[in-house]
């Protein structure tokens, strides 16, 4: 259904993998845009600034097509990073 989609992301999200992850996330945001896209980060082992930028870019595009982007599966270090940087508040989803 176009109501909800789930994107699993795993491993390292860094300068090398970000472009492919960006492409995958943007594919979820093609028309017809789902109402909600959940991004599962429970298997992510590392996230650098390019990964953060990728998520924020996806968020901007999602807002443009009225899609709610939710993060799920955030664990310790990732959760801390997202809270400290204020990114968590940008996303509708909570754990």
Phi, psi and omega in degrees: 000160180269011179284315187215139177229153180235126177248121175267131175236136182220164177078214182269133171249102183220191185302330181280321186265343184304317181302319180291320179293320176303313180299319179296315181294319180293330177297327177291338186259017174286159177286145355287129181292134173292158180288325182224134169241119176266129177251114182270115183251016185295336181259010179279128183261337183205141179221123177251187187296330178290328176292318177298315180299322178298315180295321181290324176297317177299322179298317180298316180294319178300316179298324180297329178249024172060033177260138177270124179258126181238139175261137175223161179075020177291132180238162184356278189295318180297315180299316180298314179302315182291326178288314182298320182278351180080007183291324185304322183291343180284334183264141182292326189284145167246167181313000000 
